[in-house]
Amino acid sequence: MAPSKSAKKSSSTVSYKDAFKVGLVCGVAVLILSIVVTRAWQDPAAFGFAFIYAGVAFVAVTALASVLNWALRNDTQNDDQSYPILK
């Protein structure tokens, strides 16, 4: 059986929407963990800091995922894949 050639080019990147979702999940996880670790239910200042930590985590993870996504989309180093990866 001959291998079929697909016209669709596969992409190893994800959408920026997915990068936003990953940042959101990490932000919520940091919020829950920081509330538990700092016992924020006992101190209003600690509760505020928990939200600050979650916001920073959200922004950092979303930005890093977006930058890595952008770098992979613009990578032209391995465009010629006519050879096997493992020789």
Residue, then its C-alpha position, 0 to 999 in steps of 0.5 A: m500500500a502506497p503512503s498517501k500524501s496529505a495536502k494539509k500541512s501539520s502545525s505544531t503550534v496552538s492558538y493564542k486562545d489556548a495560551f490564554k486558557v492555560g494562563l487562566v487555569c494556572g492563575v486559578a490554581v495559584l489563587i487556590l493554593s495561595i489562599v490555602v497557604t497564606r490562610a487568607w480567610q483569617d487576614p484581609a491583607a493576605f486575601g488581597f495578596a492571594f489575588i495579586y499572586a494569581g494575577v501575576a501568575f496569569v500574566a506571566v504564564t499567558a505571556l510566556a505561552s504566547v511568546l513560545n507560540w509566536a517563536l514556533r510559528n515563525d521558526t523556519q529552521n525545519d521547513d524541509q522535512s523530506y528526510p526521516i527525523l531519525k536516521 
